[in-house]
Amino acid sequence: MSTYHLADEDVIYPYVVHYQYKVKGETYNGKSQWFWFNPCIPKGAPIKILVDPKNPARSTVLKPES
């Protein structure tokens, strides 16, 4: 899992969280929707995601806790 900021010097863009997870031994990669604030998640830190049980390739990041 990692975050990055899509920024130019004079333009503010949102943050995106990239993550990886396993379901039944299969590895999947995902990325969050845009965060307009820095989610302050250290690389490698566990996060909560919601996975579609019928299609485990579909997932979303749950709102980071404060």
N, C-alpha and C positions, 0 to 999 in steps of 0.2 A: 504494500500500500504506500502510496506517495501522493503528495500534493504539489501543485505548481501554480504559478500565477502568470496569466497571459497578459503581460504588460509591456507597453512602450513607455518611454519617459514621460510623455504628456497625456497619456490615455489610461484610464482605469478600466481593467477588465476583471472578470470574476475568477475565483479559484475553482479548480476541479480536483476531485479526489479519485485516484486510480487505485484499484484493489484487486485482490485475487482470493478465490475461495474454492473449496472442494465440496462436492456432493457425490456420495457413493463412489469415491475414489477418482472421480473426474475433476480436473482443474478447470476453472472458469476465470475469466478476467472481466472486470466491469469498471465503469467510471460513473461518477456522480453527475447530477445536474450542476449547474453553476451555483457557487456560494459567493455572495457579494461581500462577505466578510472572511477574514482568514480563519479557517476552522481550527488552526493550531493543533494539528494532529501530527505527532512525530512519525517519521518513516518507520514502518514496522509495527506501529502500535495497533492493537486490535480495535476494530470498529464494529458497529452493529449494522447488518444489512438485512434486507427482506428478500427472500428468494421465492420465486414462483414454483410451487411443488410440481406442477404439471409441465413446466418448461424451466429447468434449473439454469439455463443460460440467461434467463431474465432475472434481473435483480435491481435493487435500489438501495442507496445509503439512507439509513435512518438519521434523523437530525442529531448532529453531535451534541453530547451533553456538555454543559458548562463546567 
